[in-house]
Amino acid sequence: MPRKTPLSQVSDFDLRLLRLFKTVAECGSFSAAESALGISRSAISLHMSDLEKRLGMRLCQRGRAGFALTDEGREVLRAGEVVLAAIEGFRSEVNLLHRQLRGDLNIGIVNNLVTQPRMRITQALKGLRAQGAGVRINISMSKPGEIERGLLDGRLHVGALPLITPLSGLEYSLLYEERSCLYCSHEHPLFARAATVSDEELGRADAVVPSYGMTAEAIGLHQRLNAAASATDREGIAFLILTGGYIGFLPDHYAATWVDRGLMAPLNPQRLSFDVRLAVATRKGRRQNLILEHFLDALQHTR
């Protein structure tokens, strides 16, 4: 068979012919390959002729003497098996990436969300972990402003924070609403009359106020208090409330542990409470990240 110009590229059609050639070689004849390939002997012969023409060499002897690979046929078979194995390996690797993610998820969370009863973040992280051991989750507990800065400069992939003043460079998706009430400890003079304490008494009591951003509703309620101390986060507020010398606002889910133990009580909860929306935030125009997309999808399906 006259030689042709060396093969410049391998097409899908070439790969199909190589798979056919591999099957014929494994079966040992055209007739034996009929059932394996599901096509007639004449069709197999035509396909083999096509492959030989494309490669410019004879790959096998066929005729009355029987079927046999040529020296070149054996070399093409070996090289073809390498190519087909590599393609299968590539397919398996890509499919594995869909099932078992690999990489980091850097998430910033405001303090004291772990006691939130709906546990959507926890359940989403659990689902992400189930994707495989190749996912490394890095959590940083931060103030809302630090989380927003981390998202904007790329240090964080996702954040969970109060939705107070949305930034134009971030996208937000509502998680749930969080209610906060005004609390005192069991050692505070107002504890025994927590449900009936007057506004005058509240105005005279020392209060701890947050130094982080608040909604307009929360600011209005705090302005009615006697600000005698401040705290950068809710854990700091809880510390000062538990001294017995201060009153302060805490999320209900966070204060519940102390309330159940009789160590705290809400003061006039029907009148002195406010709601804050909590959201998950990501940077607009972010690069595609399969781990982040799986986490966000899990959040959407966790209620």
TORLUMTI-353616 format. One line per field, with one value per residue (C-alpha): residue number from 1; residue in three letters; z, y, x negated. Coordinates in Angstrom, 1 decimal, padded with zeros to 4 digits, always signed. Each point is the difference from the previous one (the first is absolute). Layout:
<nodes>
resi <- (NUM|...)
resn <- (ALA|...)
w <- (Z|...)
v <- (Y|...)
u <- (X|...)
</nodes>
This chain:
<nodes>
resi <- (1|2|3|4|5|6|7|8|9|10|11|12|13|14|15|16|17|18|19|20|21|22|23|24|25|26|27|28|29|30|31|32|33|34|35|36|37|38|39|40|41|42|43|44|45|46|47|48|49|50|51|52|53|54|55|56|57|58|59|60|61|62|63|64|65|66|67|68|69|70|71|72|73|74|75|76|77|78|79|80|81|82|83|84|85|86|87|88|89|90|91|92|93|94|95|96|97|98|99|100|101|102|103|104|105|106|107|108|109|110|111|112|113|114|115|116|117|118|119|120|121|122|123|124|125|126|127|128|129|130|131|132|133|134|135|136|137|138|139|140|141|142|143|144|145|146|147|148|149|150|151|152|153|154|155|156|157|158|159|160|161|162|163|164|165|166|167|168|169|170|171|172|173|174|175|176|177|178|179|180|181|182|183|184|185|186|187|188|189|190|191|192|193|194|195|196|197|198|199|200|201|202|203|204|205|206|207|208|209|210|211|212|213|214|215|216|217|218|219|220|221|222|223|224|225|226|227|228|229|230|231|232|233|234|235|236|237|238|239|240|241|242|243|244|245|246|247|248|249|250|251|252|253|254|255|256|257|258|259|260|261|262|263|264|265|266|267|268|269|270|271|272|273|274|275|276|277|278|279|280|281|282|283|284|285|286|287|288|289|290|291|292|293|294|295|296|297|298|299|300|301|302|303)
resn <- (MET|PRO|ARG|LYS|THR|PRO|LEU|SER|GLN|VAL|SER|ASP|PHE|ASP|LEU|ARG|LEU|LEU|ARG|LEU|PHE|LYS|THR|VAL|ALA|GLU|CYS|GLY|SER|PHE|SER|ALA|ALA|GLU|SER|ALA|LEU|GLY|ILE|SER|ARG|SER|ALA|ILE|SER|LEU|HIS|MET|SER|ASP|LEU|GLU|LYS|ARG|LEU|GLY|MET|ARG|LEU|CYS|GLN|ARG|GLY|ARG|ALA|GLY|PHE|ALA|LEU|THR|ASP|GLU|GLY|ARG|GLU|VAL|LEU|ARG|ALA|GLY|GLU|VAL|VAL|LEU|ALA|ALA|ILE|GLU|GLY|PHE|ARG|SER|GLU|VAL|ASN|LEU|LEU|HIS|ARG|GLN|LEU|ARG|GLY|ASP|LEU|ASN|ILE|GLY|ILE|VAL|ASN|ASN|LEU|VAL|THR|GLN|PRO|ARG|MET|ARG|ILE|THR|GLN|ALA|LEU|LYS|GLY|LEU|ARG|ALA|GLN|GLY|ALA|GLY|VAL|ARG|ILE|ASN|ILE|SER|MET|SER|LYS|PRO|GLY|GLU|ILE|GLU|ARG|GLY|LEU|LEU|ASP|GLY|ARG|LEU|HIS|VAL|GLY|ALA|LEU|PRO|LEU|ILE|THR|PRO|LEU|SER|GLY|LEU|GLU|TYR|SER|LEU|LEU|TYR|GLU|GLU|ARG|SER|CYS|LEU|TYR|CYS|SER|HIS|GLU|HIS|PRO|LEU|PHE|ALA|ARG|ALA|ALA|THR|VAL|SER|ASP|GLU|GLU|LEU|GLY|ARG|ALA|ASP|ALA|VAL|VAL|PRO|SER|TYR|GLY|MET|THR|ALA|GLU|ALA|ILE|GLY|LEU|HIS|GLN|ARG|LEU|ASN|ALA|ALA|ALA|SER|ALA|THR|ASP|ARG|GLU|GLY|ILE|ALA|PHE|LEU|ILE|LEU|THR|GLY|GLY|TYR|ILE|GLY|PHE|LEU|PRO|ASP|HIS|TYR|ALA|ALA|THR|TRP|VAL|ASP|ARG|GLY|LEU|MET|ALA|PRO|LEU|ASN|PRO|GLN|ARG|LEU|SER|PHE|ASP|VAL|ARG|LEU|ALA|VAL|ALA|THR|ARG|LYS|GLY|ARG|ARG|GLN|ASN|LEU|ILE|LEU|GLU|HIS|PHE|LEU|ASP|ALA|LEU|GLN|HIS|THR|ARG)
w <- (+000.0|-001.0|+002.9|+000.5|+001.8|+003.7|+002.1|+001.0|+002.6|+001.5|-000.5|+001.7|-003.1|+000.4|+003.7|-001.0|-002.6|+002.5|+002.4|-002.8|-000.8|+003.6|+000.2|-003.2|+001.3|+003.3|-001.7|-002.5|-003.2|-001.8|+000.4|+003.8|+000.4|-001.6|+003.2|+002.2|-002.3|-001.1|-003.7|-003.0|-001.1|-003.2|+002.1|+002.1|-003.1|-001.3|+003.3|+000.2|-003.6|+001.0|+003.0|-002.1|-002.7|+002.7|+001.6|-003.3|+001.0|+000.0|+003.5|-000.5|-002.4|-000.8|-002.4|-000.4|+002.0|+003.0|+001.9|+001.3|+001.1|-002.0|+001.8|-000.5|+001.1|+003.3|+000.6|-000.9|+002.3|+002.9|-000.6|-000.4|+003.3|+001.6|-001.6|+000.9|+003.6|+000.4|-001.3|+002.4|+002.8|-000.8|+000.0|+003.4|+001.4|-001.1|+001.3|+003.3|+000.3|-000.2|+002.8|+002.2|+000.1|+000.9|+001.4|+002.7|+001.1|+002.0|+001.9|+002.4|+002.6|+002.6|+003.6|+001.7|-003.0|+001.0|+002.5|-002.8|+000.1|-003.7|-000.5|-003.8|-000.1|+002.0|-002.2|-003.2|+001.3|+000.9|-003.5|-001.5|+002.2|-001.3|-003.5|+001.0|+002.1|-002.6|+001.2|+002.7|+001.9|+001.6|+002.3|+001.5|+002.6|-000.7|+000.3|-003.0|-001.4|+000.1|-001.9|-002.7|-000.4|-000.3|-002.7|-002.0|+000.1|-000.8|+003.4|+000.6|-002.4|+001.9|+003.2|+002.4|+001.6|+000.9|-003.0|+001.2|-002.7|-003.2|-002.0|-003.8|-000.6|+001.8|-000.7|+003.0|+000.5|+003.0|+002.5|+002.8|+002.4|+003.5|+003.0|+002.8|+003.4|+003.0|+002.7|+003.6|+002.1|+003.1|+002.2|-001.4|+002.1|-002.9|-000.4|+002.4|-002.0|-003.5|-001.6|+001.6|+000.3|-000.9|-002.6|+002.8|+001.7|-003.2|-000.7|+003.3|-000.3|-001.3|-003.5|-002.3|-003.6|-003.1|-001.8|-003.4|-002.6|+000.7|-001.7|+000.5|+002.2|+002.2|+000.3|+001.1|+002.8|+001.2|+000.2|+002.7|+002.2|+002.3|-001.9|+002.7|-001.9|-003.5|-001.7|-003.5|-000.2|+001.5|+002.2|+001.6|+000.7|+001.6|+002.3|+001.3|+000.4|+002.1|+002.4|+001.3|-000.5|-003.5|-002.3|-003.8|-003.2|-001.1|-002.7|+001.5|-001.2|+001.6|+003.3|+000.2|+001.8|+002.9|+000.0|+000.3|+002.9|+001.8|-000.4|-002.3|-000.7|-002.8|+001.0|-001.4|-003.1|-001.6|-000.2|+000.1|-002.9|-003.6|-003.0|-002.2|-003.3|-000.4|-003.5|-001.8|-002.1|-003.0|-002.2|-003.2|-003.2|+002.0|-001.8|-000.3|+002.9|+000.1|+003.7|+000.7|-002.5|+001.8|+003.4|-001.3|-001.6|+003.3|+001.8|-002.4|+000.6|+003.8|+001.8)
v <- (+000.0|+003.4|+002.2|+003.3|+003.2|-000.6|+000.4|+003.6|-000.3|-002.7|+000.6|-001.6|-002.2|-001.2|-000.9|-002.0|-001.9|-000.7|-001.4|-002.3|-001.1|-000.8|-002.1|-001.9|-000.7|-001.3|-002.2|-001.3|+000.3|+002.0|-002.6|-000.4|+003.8|+000.2|-000.8|+002.1|+003.1|-000.6|+000.6|-002.3|-001.4|+002.1|+003.2|-001.0|-000.5|+003.4|+001.7|-001.8|+001.2|+003.5|-000.1|-001.5|+002.8|+002.7|-001.4|-000.9|-003.5|-003.6|-001.0|-003.7|-002.9|-001.5|-002.6|-003.8|-000.1|+001.5|+003.2|+001.3|+003.4|+001.4|+001.4|+003.5|-001.2|-001.2|+003.4|+001.9|-002.2|+000.7|+003.7|+000.0|-001.8|+002.7|+002.8|-001.7|-000.6|+003.6|+001.2|-002.3|+001.2|+003.6|-000.8|-001.7|+002.9|+002.6|-002.1|-000.4|+003.8|+000.2|-002.5|+000.8|+003.6|+001.1|+003.4|+002.5|+001.9|+003.1|+001.1|+003.0|-000.2|+002.5|-001.3|-002.1|-001.3|-003.6|+000.1|+001.1|-002.9|-000.3|-000.9|+000.6|+000.8|-003.0|-002.3|+001.5|-000.5|-003.6|-000.5|+001.5|-002.3|-003.0|+000.9|-001.4|+000.4|+002.3|+003.0|+002.1|+002.3|+003.1|+002.0|+003.4|+001.6|+003.8|+003.2|+000.8|+002.7|-002.3|-002.7|+002.5|+001.1|-003.6|-000.7|+003.1|-000.7|-003.7|-001.4|-001.5|-001.9|+000.5|+001.7|-000.2|+003.4|+002.4|+001.7|+003.6|+002.2|-002.1|+000.8|+000.4|-002.4|-002.9|-002.3|-000.9|-002.9|+000.0|-002.9|+000.8|+002.7|+000.2|+001.6|+001.7|+000.9|+002.1|-002.3|+000.2|-002.7|-001.7|+002.2|+003.3|+001.9|+000.0|-003.8|-000.6|+002.5|-000.7|-000.1|+003.2|+002.3|+003.6|+002.1|+002.3|-002.9|-001.2|+003.5|+000.1|-003.4|-000.3|-001.6|-001.5|+001.1|-001.4|+001.9|-001.7|+001.2|-000.4|+000.5|+003.2|-001.9|-001.4|+003.5|+001.5|-002.6|+000.4|+003.8|-000.5|-001.8|+001.4|-001.0|-000.8|-002.5|-001.2|-003.3|-000.9|-003.1|-001.9|-002.2|+003.1|+001.3|-003.4|+000.2|+003.4|-001.0|-003.1|+002.3|+001.1|+003.6|+000.6|-000.5|-000.5|-001.4|-003.5|-002.3|-002.3|-003.2|+001.0|+001.0|-003.1|-002.1|+002.4|+000.6|-003.7|-000.2|+002.9|+002.2|+002.6|+001.4|+002.3|+003.4|+000.9|-002.2|+001.1|+003.6|-000.2|-002.2|+000.4|-002.2|-000.1|-001.8|-002.3|-000.6|-002.0|+002.3|-000.6|+002.4|+001.1|-001.2|-002.7|-002.7|-003.3|-002.2|-003.5|-000.3|+003.3|-000.8|-003.3|+001.8|+002.7|-002.7|-001.9|+003.1|+000.6|-003.6|+000.1|+001.4)
u <- (+000.0|-001.5|-000.9|+001.7|-000.9|-000.5|+003.2|+000.4|+002.7|+002.3|+003.7|+003.0|+000.4|-003.6|+000.7|+003.1|-002.0|-002.8|+002.6|+001.3|-003.5|-000.7|+003.2|-000.9|-003.5|+001.3|+002.6|-002.6|+002.1|+002.6|+002.7|-000.6|+000.2|+003.5|+001.9|-002.3|+000.4|+003.6|-000.8|-000.5|-003.4|+000.2|+000.5|-003.0|-002.1|+001.0|-000.9|-003.4|-000.7|+000.8|-002.4|-002.8|+000.5|+000.0|-003.2|-001.6|-001.0|+001.4|+001.0|+001.0|+000.0|+003.4|+001.1|-000.1|-003.2|+001.9|-000.3|-003.4|-001.4|-002.9|-003.0|+001.4|+003.4|-001.4|-001.7|+003.2|+002.0|-002.4|+000.0|+003.8|+000.5|-002.1|+002.1|+003.3|-001.1|-001.1|+003.4|+001.8|-002.2|+000.8|+003.7|-000.2|-002.0|+002.6|+002.9|-001.9|-000.2|+003.8|+000.3|-003.0|-000.9|-003.6|-001.1|+000.7|+003.1|-000.8|+003.1|+000.4|+002.8|+001.1|-000.3|+002.6|+002.0|-000.6|+002.9|+002.4|+002.6|+000.6|-003.7|+000.0|-003.7|-000.9|+002.1|-001.5|-003.6|+001.0|+001.2|-003.2|-002.1|+001.9|-001.3|-003.4|-003.0|-001.6|+001.9|-001.7|+002.3|-001.6|+002.3|-000.9|+002.2|+000.1|+001.9|+002.3|-002.4|-002.9|+002.0|+001.0|-003.6|-001.1|+002.6|-001.0|-003.7|+000.4|-001.2|+003.4|+002.2|+003.3|+001.2|+003.0|+000.8|+002.9|+001.5|-000.2|-001.6|-000.5|-003.2|+000.3|-002.9|+001.7|+002.9|+002.3|+002.4|+002.3|-000.6|+002.5|+001.1|-001.5|+001.9|-001.8|+001.4|-001.2|-001.4|-001.3|-001.6|+001.6|-002.3|+001.4|+002.5|+002.5|+000.0|+003.0|+002.2|-001.4|+003.5|+001.3|-003.0|+000.7|-001.7|-001.3|-001.7|-001.5|-001.3|-001.8|-001.6|-003.5|+000.0|-002.6|+000.3|-001.6|-002.8|+000.9|+002.5|+003.7|+003.3|+002.0|+002.5|-002.8|-001.7|+003.3|+000.5|-003.6|+000.3|+002.6|-002.6|-002.6|-003.2|-002.5|-002.2|-000.6|-001.0|-001.3|+002.1|+002.9|-002.1|-001.4|+003.5|+000.9|-003.1|+001.1|+003.6|-001.0|-002.0|+003.4|-000.8|+001.2|+003.0|-000.4|+001.5|-000.9|+001.5|+002.6|-001.7|-003.3|+001.5|+002.2|-002.6|-000.2|+003.8|+000.6|-002.3|+001.6|-003.1|+001.6|+003.5|+001.3|+001.3|+003.4|-000.6|+003.3|-001.2|-003.8|-001.1|-001.1|-000.6|-003.2|-000.2|-003.0|-001.3|-002.7|-002.2|-002.3|-002.0|+001.6|-001.8|-001.9|-001.9|+001.9|-000.7|+001.6|-000.4|+001.7|+002.8|+000.6|+000.1|+002.4|+002.2|+000.1|+001.1|+002.9|+001.2|-000.4|+003.0)
</nodes>
